[in-house]
Amino acid sequence: MIGSLLKISSRKLPSCPLFSLNCKHHRRIHLKSCGASVGGRRYDDVDVIVIGGGHAGCEAATASARVGANTLLLTHKFSTIGEMSCNPSFGGIGKGHLVKEIDAHDGICGRICDVSGVQYKILNRSKGPAVWGPRAQIDRKLYKKHMQEEIRKTENLSVLEASVDDLIVDDVDGKLKCVGVIVDGNEMIFSASVIITAGTFLRGEIHLGMERTPAGRMGDQPAVGLAKTIEKIGFKMGRLKTGTPPRILRKSINFEGMTEWKGDDPPHPFSYENDRVYIDADEQLSCFTTTTTPQVAQIVKDSLHQNVHVQEETNGPRYCPSIESKIIKFPLKSSHVCWIEPEGWDCDEIYLQGFSCTMPREHQIKAVRSIKGLESAEISKFGYGVEYDYIDPRQLRSTLETHRVGQLYLAGQINGTTGYEEAAAQGLIAGINAARQTQSKTPYTVERSEGYIGVMIDDLTTQGTNEPYRMFTSRSEFRMSLRPDNADERLTERAYNMAIGGGCVSLARLRSTQARLQRLHEASALLRGECASITKWRARVGMDTRGAGSRAKSALQFVSMLDSDGAHAFLESFLPPQLGGAGLMMRERLRAIALYDRVLPLQERMMEEVKRDEALEIGDNLDYSQIGSLKSEMVEKLELCRPRTIAAASRIQGMTPSCLVVLLRHVRNTKSKLSS
């Protein structure tokens, strides 16, 4: 055990103002005299403590260490660091944007996905590149292996296997500050900041049929003491639930008749620092889709009285519902799609995406065997649900520090989110700010207009959530500028500029980014600067010139008129090799620039207009149906939400700059008429 390497000297707990919420006699760990931890390093005075080794905890710990804080990661078991507790995939629509933005901050999950995937695919390609969703199917073992290696080699980071039972809080003139933790019942570790990334472990309870088992994940004990401490401090808390599907043995599946989904050729990496992933296109594993049958619906209905998870009134994930929720909410739907997803190169288990369930084991067997192609399926692990505590995120600052207790940060599912990507993004921001606070540096935040990370944190801290929060591109009103291809341009240099006393991006990473962006800007300038008739541009790439016309267009404008294949062919022939004309990533970025070149300035002017009047009050009696230029869908959302101000309206999911401007001008004109 790593924890056994600590040398502990007996010492009584200091008198107040230091106190523990579950007060006992404790011993303080003298960190300067501690023995080696993971990687053979010795502990020094701890600046930041991170509780939890999940996706939020790993990003928080490594970000804090990159900023320069001496960081200690506390976890029950080092062997579970990097565990993918649910789906074996990263990214997707909205979620992929978060991974790219984490990478732009020199974060780790994107780089690890690039060396751990079994399939890489861009989702939503039928739409514009602003809403594409980079996604990777992941080998669980590889991801965990590479994550643990990353944790071991990160400077300024140590790991201790221990159970956190309590927080040490300093009460000075009525202001509370978290200054450490109590581990394994009676050992004290002091620090300047503490980050809690407890995932589903806060009073976690697993449900399978009518069985209730205290656990945050199958086989792992819940964090009960820590949950009680948070509650005693006075935080407003709630309960959420989630679930996971059964795992099926590959050899028992009949793939005939299923639809096969192959990876992209070539596969796209997550990290801007990688030109390619570690495997070739033809090495990727396929995913498959199948459908449920009416028999599945009947089995679900017959077992509802034996399903405690379904009977609970706690809210679950709206956008990743269980099969029970689908059957209940859509009783007339005869079938539902299920994805057959591989869990790794040498793993015989298949993840049954879309079939999360908590019915009794015997009913799970019947239901799974009623799915097309799974008539002889063997279940290796049964599906189950998890119910857990979360904290109302409106009690957090935009840095993810709590209002109630200074120097205490929360990140991940404890804040009401769902998904690895949302957790990792919060961990990044919490880690940066906890470390910067120890150095007495200004906070670091991402605004809504700067990134999806900013959209998510603003949504959580201003609106809160009563269901697991998932990121979608529709949550941002700046979708055209917050693209997955340009996160490095938006965020990397900004994050590096914190380096005077605490930045999370290295000089080497900055120089690499600047060189890449310099080539991009030179290429786009070249495309803007050369003009010719459409006829000549078409002739240049061997396209039909009939009816093309003689109107002059810049090369960039011509690219915006082409489909993806045509744009790539033109750019490859037009750009000199030194500007990366032959590079796939460069060509895709240039095409995105071409597509949005005319509309982005208009969006920026619109948003500037909105920002000037975002405090403008809308009024309770506004009839949104009378605003002619608003789409009916947006009218319904506005009628339901009844935002008090323009700023509040901007946070409604699906809101666009054009809708905001229409609303703003209508409110302004109405007020002007009333005053006159």
N, C-alpha and C positions, 0 to 999 in steps of 0.2 A: 504494500500500500504506500502511495506517495506520502500520505499524511503521516505515516509512522516515521518519516525521515526528519520531521520537525523536532527540534529540541525545545522542550517547554520547561520554564522555571516557575515554581509556585509563587503566586502573588495574588493578594486580595483585590477585588474590584475597587477602583478609586471611589471616593465619596462623590456625591452629586456636585456639579451638574451632569456628570456622565451617568447614564443609567441604561438598563436593558428593560425592554417592555415585559419580558417574562423573567423578572429579576431573581437571580440565584447567586451563589458564590461562584465566581469564575476565576480562571487562570489566564494571564495575558501571555501571548506568544511573543517572545523577544525575536523579532525578525532578523536583527543583525547577527544573531548567533545561530540562526537556523541552518540546518543541513541542506544538502542538495535536493533539488526537485527535478522535474522532468527536464531532460537534456543535461543534467549534471550541474546546473547553475545553482548558486547560493542566493538566498533571499537577502534583500536589503530592505530599508524602510519602504513600505507599500504606499503608493500614491492613489491608485485606483483598484478597487476590488470589483470583479465581475462575477455575479452569481448565475451559474448555468452555462453548460457547454453546448447548447443548441446553435441554431443558425444566427440568432440575435447575439448570443454570448460570444461566439467566435468572431463575428465582425466587430463587436464592441471591444473585445480584448485586444485584437490586432490593431484596430484603429487607435485606441488609447496608447498602445505601445509605439506605434509609428509617430504619434505626436510627441513622444519622448517621456511619457509617464511610466514609472515603474509599476507594472500591472500584475495583479494576481487573479487568475481564473480559478474559481471554486466550482467543482463538479463532483457528483457522487462517484462517477467512474470515468477515468480517462478513456477507457475502451469505447464509451458511447459518444465521445466528441465527434461531431459531424454525422451523427445518425440521422437518416432520412426516415422519420417516424411514420410517415404516411406515403404519399405518392412518390414513385421513383423518377421525378422529373423536375426541371427548373425552367422558369420563364413562362412564356405565353403572352396573350394580349394584355397589355398594361404591366403585367409582372416582368416581362422581358425588358421593358423600359427601366424598371427599378434595378435589375441586374446590371444593365449598361451604365446606369448612373453610379452604382456602387463601384464598378470598375473604374469609372472616371475619377473616383476619389482614391484610387490605388487599393480598393478593397479586394477581397480574396475569392469570393464565391464564383465569380465569372471565370477567373483563370483556372479554378479547380474543375469547373464544368468542362472546360476545353480539353482537359486531359482525363475525363471520367465518363464521357458520354458514349452511348451505344447507337444513338440516332440524333441528328440535328435537323431542325425544320423551322422555317419561317412561316408562322400562321398569318392568316388574313391577307394574303398576297393579292387577293382580288380588289382590295382597297388601296388607297395611297400609302406610300412608305411611312407616313407619319404615324399610322396606326398598325403597322406590321408588328407581329409578336414573335421575337426570337425565342425558340424553345429547344430544350435538349432532354432526351430520355437518358437517364443516368444509371450507371452501374453503382449500386449502393456501396458495395465493398470498396471499389476504387475511390469513390468520393470520400468515404470515411478515412481511408488510408492516406489520401493526399491532404485532407484537412488536418489530420493529426500530425503529419509531417510539417505542414505549414506552421501549426501551433508550436511544435518543438523548436523550430529554427528561428522563430520571431524574436528579435532582440527586445529586451526590456519586459519580456513576458514569462511568467512562471505559472505553474499549475499545481493545485493542491486538491487531492481527493478528500472531500469532507462534506458533511451535511450541515447546511446553515440553518440554525434553529432560531436565531434572533438577530435584531439589529442593535447597535449601540448608538444611542442618540444623545446629543449634547444640547441641553436646555440653557440658553443664555438670554436673559431678559425676555423670556417668553418666546424666543425664536428657536425653533428646533433645527438641528443639523445632524446628519448621519455621519458618524466618525468611525464606523467599523462594524464588525459582525461577531456573533457568537457561533462557533462551530462545534459539532460533536458534543453538544450539551454544556461544556464549561470552558472552552478555550476561546480567548479573545484575540482578534486580529484588528488592529487599528489602521485606518487609512484616511485620506483626505476626501475621497468620494467613493460612493458605492452605486453600482448598476445592478438592478435586478432583472434578469431575463429568465423567468421561471417557466415559460411556456404554458403547458396545460397541467403543471404539477401543483399549483396552489389548490390545496384540498381537492385534488383530482380524484375522480371516481369513475371506474370503468363499468359499463353496462353491457351485459350479454344475456338476452332473454330477460328473465326476472332476477338475474344475479347482479349484485352490486359488490364491487371490489375496490377498496382504496388503492389508487395507483394513478400516476400521471401518464403512464404508457405501460403497455403490457409487460409485466416483470419488473417495473421500477416503482419504488415507493413515492407517495405524494409528499409535498412540502406543507405539512400541517402547521408546524410551529411558526413558520415564516408568514403563513396566511393569517394566523391569529394576531401576530405582531402588527401587520399592516392594518388589520381591522381595528386594533386597539389604538393605533395612532389617530384614527378617525377618518381614514379614507373611505369615500363612498364606493362600495363594491357591488358586483352583480355576479350572475352565473351565466355561462354560455356552454354550448355543447358542440361537439363535432364527432366524426366517425370515420371508420376506415373499412374498406371492403375485404372480403375473403381473398386469400391467395390460392391459386390453382396450380397443380403440377402440370407442367408443359406437356409431358408425355400422354396425359389423359385428355387432351384437347383435340378435337377434329376441326382442322382449319379449313376444310373444303366448304365452299359456300360463303365464307367470310370475306370481307373487303380488305385488301392489303393496302397499307399506307407506308411507302418508303420514305427515307430521308432525302434531303436536298442534295443535288449534285451541282456544284460542290457544297459541302456542309459549311455553315457560317459560324465562326467563333463568337463568343460573347466578348472577350477582352479585345480592346483596341490595340493592345500590344502584340496580338497574335494575328498573323496573316492566314493561318489555317488551324484546324483542330488536329489532334494526334492520330486520327484514322482517315483512311481514304473513303470516298463516297460508296464504293462497292463493298466495303466492309461493314456498313451499318446494318443493324438489325431492324426488321420491319415490325410495325404495330398492325393490329387488325381490329375491325369493328364487327359486331354482331348485334342482335336485338333480342329483347325479352319476348315472352309470349303471354297470352291471356292467362295461362296457368300460373305464371309468376305472380300476377296481380291477385289471383284467388288465394294463393299460398300466403301472401303478405296479409291480406284481409283476415284470413283465418287465424293468424298468429298475433294480431294486434293486442289482444288481451293478455298475451304472454310477453309483452315487449315494454319494459319499464322506461326505456329511453324515449320511445314514442309518446308515452303517457305523460312524461315530464313537460311542463309548460315553458321550460328554458328554451331560448331561441338558439337555433342552429344556423349553419351557413346557407344563405338563400341561393347562392350561385353554385353550390356544390352539394345539392341535397341528397339525402339517403334515398334508396329505392322505396322505402316506406313512405317518405314525404311525397315522392313523385306520384305514387299510386293514390294517396289520399287527396292530393291537390288536383290531379288530372285524372279523375275516375273514368272519363270517356276515351282516354288515350289507350290504344290496344297494345302498344309496344314502346319500349325505350331503348336507346342506343347504349351499348356497353363497349368499352375499349379493352382490347387484350394487349397489355403492355409488358415487355420484358423487363426484368429487374436486374439484369447483368449478363455478362458474357458466359460465366460458368454457373449460373443460377437456374435451377429447374423450376423456380416459382414464377408465376405470372400474376401481375397485378390486374384485378378486374375493375378498371376505372368506370365510374358511373353506377356502381352497384354497392355503395356503402350501405351496410345494414347492421342491425342489432337484434334481429329475431333469434330465437333459440337455435342451437346447433342443428337439431334434426330438421328444422324448417329451412335453414340455410342450405343444407344439402339438397333438399327437394327443390328449392327455388333455383339454385345454381344449375341443377340438372334439367331444369325446364327452359334454359336458355339455348338458342340454336348453336350447335357445335359443342356444347358442354354436357351432352346427355350422359357421358361416362366420366364426368369430371371428378377428380379427387381433390378435396380441400386440404391444403397443408396447414393453413392458419385460418381461423374463423374471423369474420368481421366483428367489430365491437364499437361501442360509442364511448366517448369521454365527456364528462361534465366537470367544469372547473371554475374557479374564481377568476374574475378580472376586475380591474380598477377603471372607474369612469375616467377616460383620458382627458376630460375637460379640466381635470385637476393637475394637468401638466403644462409647463411652459413649452414654447416651440423648440427649446433645446432638449426636451424630454426630462428636464429636472422637475420634481414635484413642487407645487406651490406650498404645500403644507410643511414639508421637511426639506431644508436646504441640503445640497450635496448628495441627494438621493435621486437617482435616475431610474426610469422604467423603460423597457424596450421589448417588443415582441407581442406574443399573444396575451400577456398580462394587460396590455392596453386595448384589448378587444379586437385585434386583427386576426386574420387567418392566412396561412401560407408562409413558406420559407422565405420568399422574396421580400414580403412586407416586414417580416421579422428582422431579416438581415439589414435592410435599409434603416430601420429604427436603431438597430445595434450600432451601425456606423455613426449615426448622428449622436447617440448617447455617449459612445466611446470618445469621439472627438471632443465633445463639450465637457465631459467629466475630467478628461486630461487637461484641457485648457483651463478649467477652473482651478486645478491644483497649481497651475503656473500663473494664476491671476491675470489671465488673458481674456479678451472679449469673447462672447459667445459666437458660435458659428451656426448659422441657419441657412436653409434653402427656401427661397420664396416660391409661391405658387407659379409665378411667371418664369422661374428658373429650372424647375424640375418636378417630376412626379413625386419625388421624395417630399418636396415642399407641399404638393397638393395633399398627399396622404396625411402628413403631420398637421397641416392646417385643418383638414376635415375632422380629424380626431380631436384636436385640442379646442376647436371652436364649436363643433356640433355634437361630439361624442358619438356613441354607437350603442344600439341595443341588440345587435346581431354581429356575428363575425365579419369584420370589414375586409373586403377584397378590392384590390386595385383594378380599375378598368380605364382605358383611354378616355371614356366618356366622362370621367370625373374631372377632367381638366378642361378649362376654357381656353387653353393655349396649345391645343393639340398640334397645330401645324408647325409650331416652332420647337416643341418638346419632342423631337423625333428620336428614335433609338439610334440613328446613325450619327447624331451630333452631340451626344452627352459629354464627350471629351472637350469639345469646343466650348460648351456652356459652363463646364464645372471644373476641369482639371487645373487650369491656371489660377482660378479663383481659390481653389482649395490649397494650392501651393503657396499662394501669397500669405497664408497664415503662418508660413514657416518661420517668420521672425518671432521665435518664441513659441512655436507649436503648430506646425502644419502636418497634414497627413499624407502629402504627396512628396515623394523624393525628388531630388534635383535630376536624377537620371530619367525618371518618369516624365518630368516636365519637359526636358530637352527632347525626348522621343516624341512627345505630343506636339511640341512646337514645330519640329521638323516635318511631321506628318501633315499638320495644318498648313504649314508654309507651302508644301506641294499642292495641297487642295486649293488654297487661295490663288496660287499661280495658275493652276489649271482652269479654275472658274474665270479668272481675269482673261485668260487666253480665249475662252469660249465666248465671253461677253464682247471681246474686242474685234472678233472677225465676223464680218457680215457678208452675206451673199443671198441670191434669190433662192427660193425654195426649190426651184428646178435644179439649180446647181448643187445644192446640198443633197438632194435625192440622187442625182447622178453620181455624186461622189461615193455613195455607198451602194450603187447598183440597184436603186429602187425605181419603180415606174415613175416617169416624169410627166406623163400626160395629165393636163389640167392642174399642174402644180402652181402655175402662175409665176410672175416675175417679182412679186413683192419681196423686199429685202428683209431678212431675219438674221439675228445673230446666231452663232452656232449653239449658244445656250438655249435660245428660244426654239430652235429646231429640235434639240434634244427633248424638250418638253412635249413635242408633238408626236414623238415616236413611242411605240410600245417598248417593253423591257428589252426584248431581244434586239430590236432595231437600235435602241439607245446604246446598248453595250457594244454592238458592232461599230456604230459611228464613232463612239468615244475611243475605242481601241485603235481605229485607223487615224483619228484626228490628233490625239495627244502624243507628244514625244515620250519615249520610254522613261526619261529621267523624271517625268512628272507622274509616273505611276499609271500611265494610260492602260497598261496591260493588267493592272491589278483589279480584281473583282471588287474589293471593298471601296477603292477609290472611284470606280465607275458608278457604283450604286449611290455613293454620296453625291456625286456630281449630278446624277439624274434626279435625286431628291431636291437638290438646290434648284435645278431647272424647273421642276414641277411647281415649286412653291415660291419662285422668285418674285412673281408679280403680286401674289396675295399676301405675303408676309408683311410688307410695308403697310398695307391697308389694315391688317389685323393689329399691328402695333399702334397705328393712329387710333383705331377703335378703343383699344385697351387704355391708351393714355386718356382718352375722353372719359372712359368709365372710372379710372382711378381718380380723376379730378373731382368727380361727384359721387364717389362710392358711399359717402355718408348720407346721401340724399334719402330721406324717408319716403317710402312708397305709399303708405296709407293702407288702412284695413279694408276699405270699401271698394278698392279698384276692381273693375270688371275686366279681367284679362281677355275675355272673349271678344271685347270691342277693339283690341289692338290688332288691326288687320294683318300686319306683316308677320305675326307670330304663328308658328306651326301649331296645329291642334295638340300635338304631343306635349309641346312646351307649355301651352295654355293649361293643360291638365296638371302638369307638375307645379306650376306657379299657383294654381287654385288650391292644390293640396298643401303646399308648403307655406304659402302666404308669407314670403320673406318681408322683414321689416324695413330693410334698406337695400340699396343696389349692391352693396358688398355681400350681403346675405344671399341675394339672388345669384350672384356669380358662383356660389358654391353648390348650387343645385346640379345634380348629376345630369350631364348632357347639354348643359348651357354652353352657348357659343358666343364669341365676341359680337357677332352681328345681332343675335337675339338681345344681348345686354344693351347694345346701343339703341335698338328699337324701343326697348322698355324704358331706358333712361330718357330718351327724347320725348316719349309719350308722357312720362311722369313730369318732366320739366315743363312741357307745354301746358299740361293740365294745371299745374301750380301757377304758371304765368297767367293763364286765363282767369283763374280764381282770384288772384291778387289784383288784376286789373278791373 
